[in-house]
Amino acid sequence: MGYNKSLSAVYSDIWERYKHHCEGEGMIALNRFCEGEGINVQRLYEWLRRRKISISDYQDS
């Protein structure tokens, strides 16, 4: 039996895994991470924006 997550759950999971593995590396790393996971990065950006999450808050200076 397959388990289907909602898109929001998928994006939430991807964001949490990105933060765990690549936090501080910025948008280029997020783009590469999404490509590797088969996720449309533009839709993830929209999901983050709706939740008022800024990628720059997670980047190293």
ROKE-366585 format. One line per 3 residues: number of its first residue (from 1); their letters; for each residue y, x, z of C-alpha. Coordinates in steps of 0.02 Angstrom, whole numbers, always signed. Each point is the difference from the previous one (the first is absolute). Example, Ala and Ser with C-alpha at 12.3 -4.5 7.8 and 13.67 -1.06 7.14 Angstrom:
<sites>
1 = AS = -225/+615/+390 | +172/+69/-33
</sites>
This chain:
<sites>
1 = MGY = +0/+0/+0 | +172/+63/-44 | +149/-4/+114
4 = NKS = +168/-40/-78 | +156/+53/+92 | +169/-77/-32
7 = LSA = +121/+110/-97 | +105/+17/+157 | -152/+66/+95
10 = VYS = -37/+123/-141 | +179/+65/-1 | +4/+10/+189
13 = DIW = -162/+101/-2 | +66/+117/-137 | +164/+26/+94
16 = ERY = -90/+42/+162 | -117/+122/-88 | +148/+81/-91
19 = KHH = +93/+22/+164 | -154/+79/+79 | -35/+121/-143
22 = CEG = +165/+34/-87 | +139/-50/+118 | +152/+110/-23
25 = EGM = -39/+44/-180 | +107/-137/-76 | -2/-111/-152
28 = IAL = -87/+120/-120 | -146/+13/+119 | -2/-190/+18
31 = NRF = -4/-18/-190 | -147/+121/-12 | -89/-82/+146
34 = CEG = +16/-172/-81 | -61/+65/-168 | -152/+75/+85
37 = EGI = -35/-166/+87 | +29/-105/-156 | +149/-90/+76
40 = NVQ = +155/-52/-98 | +133/+102/+88 | +143/-114/-55
43 = RLY = -83/-148/+85 | -25/+104/+157 | +187/+44/-2
46 = EWL = +41/-185/-14 | -118/-38/+145 | +83/+135/+106
49 = RRR = +175/-62/-45 | -44/-179/+51 | -54/+68/+169
52 = KIS = +158/+106/+13 | -103/+161/+7 | +91/+150/-71
55 = ISD = -104/+144/-67 | +143/+119/+42 | -26/-39/+185
58 = YQD = -170/+83/-15 | +54/+155/-98 | +22/+171/+76
61 = S = +177/+65/-23
</sites>
